[in-house]
Amino acid sequence: MSAGVLVRRAVDGAGALRGGGAWRPTPYQLFGFLFWLVMCLAYWRVPLCCDAGQHAAVVERLEDDLLRPRHPMADLPGAGSPYYSPFAVAQGAVARLTGLGGWEVLRLGGPLNLLVLLTGLGRFVRVLSPRPWAPVLALAATALLWGVERAWWSGYTNLMSLTGNLAYPSTCAIGLTFWAWALTGARARGPGTRDRDAGARDPDAGARDRDAGAARRDTGPSGPRRPAGYAALGALYGLVLLVHPITAVAAALGAVALAAGWQRRWGPAVAGRWALTGAVALTVAACWPYFDVFALAGDASVDAMHRRLYLDLAGQFGLASLGLPALWLRARRTSWRDPLVLMFTLDCLVVAYGWISGHYTYGRILGLTLVPLQCALAVELAAPRPWPVWRRLLGRAAAAGACAGFLTVHAGAVVPPALDPVGFEQPPDWPAYAWAARHIGPGEVVITDGYHAVHALAGYGPNLAAPAWPDASLDERERLRRRADVRAYLDPGSTRAERSAIVRRYRARWLLLTPWQQVPEEAVVVAWSRRTGEVLARIGGPA
């Protein structure tokens, strides 16, 4: 997670000849590993749900054809689909090499994503402060200090959400963003520009300069002012843009905040190096052959579904406001140019723009908007003791907030029902559709409007007559027409001729019905689910 500590002790004999070095893990390495282990077990315990079916379907289509994948959920071309990111292509390559299905790849990819996230967070916090406990407290804050109402969304790093979204591209993108911020901060911070985060004497005050010295040297051919280093950083930001475009908005705002806050000497050479970073990021994104990421900027097809992000801000994110005093102290000790202060301000402006303009998709950066608050609080509470009264009060408030968040929202993520003494709210428990997929051939079309089925079934290989989510590779008007046709087919008042026309239009072979829907006379029941009561029936000729 972060560099370990090498402890030297006096030794005799042969040990003295070897130097007698003994490695000791840092607090973040220890607690980060425990967090990784617990979350992996929690992630493997909970059934995959929600968007997981979409991402599993993406892996399935790439496994079938890595260079020209079909639409993730429909029997249509997939050219231009933003789901085919470098992250997804890597997953598809793993699936082709191993023969694993989409769901299995997601299960195995979650721990790797979490490793990227944890190492990135640790590295970023170490750039903010050399205090060894700051990354540990930052991890606790980003996992627990959200709100007393469940905030479950892709791109959220709270304990409950991580049980479901560890394998998502957004989680990988956030981890890469933390790494990019750490590298940006190390380059922007000049020699002798120390963090004034404590307001008191810090025995580790010089550790940051030693830790990031190699990244900050301004002289010599190997220093960070080489264009190659800034170009590599730009490639990393370009990768974030391709993996999860909305996360890249917050990543870019953070980069601006770090450069503006810590870069003290500006001139043509400095501006040119940062311009190179931006140019390389845009070039990397523009060269990706699977889709045009810049065309997504004007796509409003997903704005409506993101409006609910704004509906309960206090309930979902209120506990993060405990970081406001720490953020205010940073601004008071240094200036408004403190990177965390700038980052929080810029993020809030973008979130507000999303609400005012109706482009609610910008609310997706709310998870990263909390990071400056959480990290500022962590750095403040990692200060060496003795503490003044105000810091003791802040620490107690933060501890109480973390306990409140854990007990009201997050405990069920890591406490199995069999060990639950009070009945904590558990993560979503969605049904699996392997029972239906074993009868359906790969790529065959299914007509269904069951909520769980339309989100999960395509992850097993079948196609849907009407995809669940908007996709740039399919005109939104066509997707809505398909949904209307599915409703028309399942309408009890529809005629056999009307249903046959819809079956021919989409070359449908199967019908998946909820317990409340009637089996049409032309359908033959093949299987049913004991758990949900759903029925799989064959239509459109023999299978």
N, C-alpha and C positions, 0 to 999 in steps of 0.2 A: 504493500500500500504506500509506504514511504520508506525511506532509507533506514535500515536498522542501525543500531548503535554498536560500535566495536569497542569493547572494553579491554584494556590492557592491565594485566596484573603481574606481579613479580613471581617468577617461576625459577626452578633450578633445573640443572641437567639439560637434557635434550630439548625440553620444552622451552628453555631460555633461548636456545639457538633458533627455534622457530618463531620466536616473538611472543608466544603465549597469548595470542589474540582469542577472545571469546565473543561470539556474536550474541547480541541480546535484542529481541524485537522491540520496536517502538510501541507505545500504547496503541497507536492507530493500526499497526499491523496485527496486534493481538485482538483488539476488539473488532477490527474490520474483518478478520478471518472468522470470528465467531458469528458476526452478523451475516457474512456470506453463507456460512454453513446452515444457520437457522432459516434464512430466507430460501435457500435451495430446497430444504426439506419441506417448508411451507408451500413453496411453489409446486413441488411434485405431488403434494398431498391434495391440492385443490384442483378440481376439473377445469380444464381450459374453457374459457367462455368468451362471450362478447365478440370483440374483433379478431379473436384468435382464428376463427373459421376462415375469415378473409385472408389472413396471412398464411395459414396452412394451404389454402387454395392457390396462392401465389407460388408457393414452393412446389406444389403438385404440377402446375403448368410449366414452370421452369425445368422441373425434372423431365417432363415430357419433351420439351424443346427449349434448350437454354438460349438459343440465339433469336428465335421467333416465337415467343410464348403467346398463347391465346389469351383472351380476356379471362381475368381471374375467376369469374363466376358464370359466364354465359358462353354459349357456342358462337363466339364472335371473334374477329381479329383483336389482338391485344396491343397493337402498335399505339404508342403514346400513353400507355397507362403509367401513372406515376408510382404505382406499386412495384414496378420493376427497377428498383434502385440497386446500387452496388451491394448493399446489405442483402437484399433478396436474391440477387444473382449468386452471391457467395453461398447462401443457404441452398439454392437450387443445385449448385455444383456439388455441395456436400451430399445432397440427396441422390444425385446421379452416381456419385462415386461409391456410396454406401448402400444404395437401394432402400433407404429409409423413406417413409412417407412424410407428408407435410406435418402431421401432428407430432411424429417422433422427432423431427428436426427442431420443431419449436420447443419441445421438452428439453432437448439437449442444449439448445442455444441460450436458454434463460440464464444458467449459471455463468456462461461466458459474457453475456451482456452485463450481468451484475458485477463481474470482475472489472470490466471497462469502466463502469460507473463508479465503483469504489476507489479504484486507483486514480481516476480523474479527479474525483472530489478531494481525495487526500492531497494530491499534487497542487490543486488550486488553492486550498486553504494554507498550505505551506508557503505559497507565494505571498499570501496575505499576512502571515504571521509565523515566526519560528517556534512558537510555543508548542510543545509536544502534544498537549491535550486539546489544542484547538481543532484538529481534524476529527477527533473522537466526538467532541461536543457538536461539531457541525453535522456529523453523521446522525447523531441523536436528534438534532433539530430538524434536519431535512426529512427524517422518518416520522417524527411525532408532532412537531409544532405546525399543525395545519388548522384544524378546527374541531368542533364537537359534533359536526355532521359529516357524513361520509362524502369524501371527494374522490370519486372513482372515475378516472379518465386516462386515456393514453397520454403519456408524458408527465404523469404525476409520480413523484418519488416517495410518497408516504407509504407506510408499512402495509396498509390494506391494499392499495393499488398495485404495489409490487408483486403481490401474490398472483395477479392476473396478467400484468403487462411486461413481465421480465423479458420475454422473447420478442417484444415488439421493436420495430425500427426506432421508435421514439426513445426507448430506453438506451439503445446504443448511441443514438444521436446526442442525448444529454451527456453521456459519459465522454464522448468525443469532444463535446463543447467544453466540458471542464478541463480536459487536456489542452484544448486550444486556448482557453483563457489563461491557464497556467503558463504556457509558452509565451503568450502575448504579454502577460504581466512581467515575466522575467526579462523580456526584451525592452519593454517600455520603462521599467524602473532603472534609474541611473545610479551610478556608484555613489554611495553615501546617503542615498535617499531611503532612510529607514522608516519602518512602520511606527507611527506614533499612536499605537493602538492601546497602550496600557495607561498612560498618564502617570505612571510610576516607574521606578527603576526595575528593569527587567534583566535578570542575569543572563538571559539568552539573546540580548539585544543584537549581538553581532552574528548570530547563527545564520540569519537569512543571507547576509552577504557571503558567508562561506558556502552555504548550500547552493546559491544561485550565481556564485562568482563566475563560473565558466560560461554561464549564459549571458552575463552582463559585461564581459570585458570588451572594451571599445577599441583596443589596439591589437595589432598583429593580424596575420592572415586567417587565423582560426577563430576570431571573435564573432559575436552575434551580428555584427554589422555586415557580414557577408550577405549578398543578395540571395544566395542559395537558401539560407536559413529562413528568410522572409518568404521566399517562394514556397518552401516546404510547408510553412505555416498557412499560406494561402491555399495550398492543396488540401490541407486538413479542413479548413473552413468550407472549401468547395465540396468535400466529401459529406460534411454535415448537411449542406444544402441539398444534396442529392438523396441522402438517406431519409431526411425528414424536413421538408422545406419550412414548415412553420416553426420548428425548433431553431432553424437557421436565422430566423428573424431575431430571436432573443440572443443567439450567439453573436450576431453582428452588432447588436446594441451593446453587449458586454465588451466586445473588442474595442468599440469606439470609446466606451467608458474607461477601459484600462489604458488605452493609448493617450486619451485626453487627460486623464488624471495623473498619470505617472511620467509621461514623456515631458521632461522639463525644457529641453532645448529643441526647438523646432527650426528647421531650415530646409533648403531644397533637398539636401541629401536624406534627411530624416523623413521628410514628406514623400520622397521618391521611394524609400524602402517600404513604407506602409502602403503606398499606392501599388507597389508591386504585389504585396500580399493580397490586396483586393482584386487586382487584375487576374492573378493566377486563380483565385477562388472562382471568379466568374468564368474564366476560360475552362477550368476543369468541369464546371457544371454545364457549360455550353457544348462540350465535346461528348457528353454522355449520349450514346446512340439510342437508348430505349425510349426516351421521352424528352420533351422540351420543358424543363423546369420553369423557365421564365413565362411560359404560357399560362401557368397556374395563377399568376398574379391577378389576372382579371376574372378568374373562375369563381362565381358566386354560388355554385350549385350546392355547396355544403354549409353555407352561412346559416341557413334556417335551423339546422340541427344543432348548431353550436350556441344558439341563443340562451339555452338553459345554463350555460357556464356562468352567466351573469346574475342568475336569479337568487342565489343564496351566498353571497360573498362572505358575509359575516359568519354564517354558520360553518362554511367549509374552510375558511382561511383565517378566522379571527385570532386564533392562538399565535399565528406568525407575527401579529402586531406587537408581541413582546420584544421583538427585535428593534422596534422603532426607537426606544431610548438609546440603544447601542449605536444605531445609525446616526442619530442626532449627535451623540458624543464624538463620533468620527468626524462629522462635518465641523463641529466646534473646535476640535483639536487641530485639525489640518485646514480644510476649506471645503467649499462645495465641490471642489475638484477631486475629492476622495472617490476612487473608482466604484466602491459599493454604493455610495450616495448617488453618483451619476447613473449607475446601472439601474438602481431602483426607480429613479425619476424617469428615465427613458422608457423602461418597461411599463410603468404606470401610464405614461402618455400614449403608448401604443394600445394598451388595453382600453383606455378611455376612447381612443379613436375607433376601435372596433365597436364599442357600444353606440357612439354617436352616429357613426356612418352606416350602421347596420351590417357591417362586415364582421359578424360575430366570430368568425374563425380566428381572428387575432386574439380572442380570449384563450386560445390554446396555450399561450405563453404564460398564463397565470401561474403555472407550477414553477417556472423559472423566475417569475417576478418575486417569489418569496425567498429565493436563494440569497440575495443581498441582506435581507433581514435576518435570516437564519445564520448566515456566516458571520455577520457583524456581532450578533449575540454570542456566538461560539467563541470568537476571538476575545471578546470582552471578558467572558467568564473563565477563559483560560489564563488570565493574568495571575502572576504569583501572589501568594498571600504575604502579609495580612491584607485583607480587603477593607476598604472604607464601608460605612454603613449603607450607602446607596447601592454599592455593588452586591452586598449581601442580600439586600432586598430584591434586587434584580435576579440574583441567582435563585432565591426561594420562589419568586414568581415563575421563573422559567421551569423549575422543577415541578411546581404545581401544575403548570400548563402541560408539560409532558405527561404527567400522570393522568390529567384529565383527558388528553387526547388518546392515550393508550386505553384507558378504561372505557371510554365512550365509543370509540371507533375502531381502534387498531388491534385490540387484544385478540379478537377472533381470528386474525390473520395467522397468528403463531401458536395459539392455544387450541389444540384439537377438541372437538366436542366431547370425546371420551374423557378428557382431563379438565373439562370446563366446569368449575364449581358454581358459576352464577348465570350461565347462559349468555355469553357474549355473542354479539352479532357476527355471523360467519360470512366469508366471501360468497359470491354467487355460486350456486351448485347447479350447473347446467347439465342436461342429459347428453349422452353420446349418441351418435347415429351410425355406429359401426354395424348395428343390426340391419339397417336399411342398405348401407353402402355395399354389403357383401352380395346383394342381389343385383345391384346396378352396375353396368359396365362403365369403365372410364370414359368420361366425356358425354355420356347419355344425358338427355334433358329431362328434368323433373319439374312438374308443376306443383307448387306449394306456396302457401302464405303463412304457415306457422311461424311464430316469431323466432323460436330457437332454430327451427329447421332452415329458414332462409339465411341465417347467419352462420350456421355450422356445416351444413351438408356439403357444400362445395369443397370444403377442406378435405373431404375423403376422395375427391376425384370427379363426381358428377357435376353437370352444369345445371343452372337454374334457368327457367324461362324468363324470370324477372330478377335481375341482380338486386341485392339488398342495399348496396351503397352506390352513390354517384361515382363515376370514373371518367377521366378525360378521354379515354379511348372509346367511349360510348356517349353519343349525344343524349343529354338529359331528357329531352322530349321523347326520344325513343324508349328510354328506360321507363318513363312514366306511362307510355302507351303499353309496354309489356306488363306493367303492374295492373293496368286497367283490364287487359286481356285475361290475366290470371284471376282477377276478381270476377270477371264475367264467366269464366269457365266454372268457377266454384259456386256461382250463384245457383241456389236451388231451382230458380225459375228458368234457367237456361235450357235450350233444346239440344237434342243430340246432334243436330246438324251444326249448331253454333259451336258446340264443344269440339266437334270433328274438325271444323275449320281452324280453330286455335291450335289443335294438336298438329295439323299439317303445317301451319305457319311456322311453328317453332321446332318441328320434328321431335315432339315430346314422346317419350316412351314410358314415363312413370308418373305416378300421382302419389303424393304424400299428404294425407288428410289428418286433421286434428280430430279428437273424439266427437266433436260436435258437427262435423261435416258429413254429408251423405255420400256414399260410394255411388258413382254414376253406373247406369245399367251396363255400359260397355266396358267397365273396368273389372279386372280380376284381382282379388286380394291375394297377396303373396306373403306378407309378413305383418306383424304388429308388435308394438312395444309394450311390455308389461308395465314399465314405469310411467309412460306418458299416455298410453292408450292410442297413440298415433297409428295409422294404418298405411301400409305401402301397397299400392295396387299397380298392375301393369295395364298400360293403354297403348294404342297405336300399333298393334300387331304383336306377334310372338317375340320373346326375348331369347 
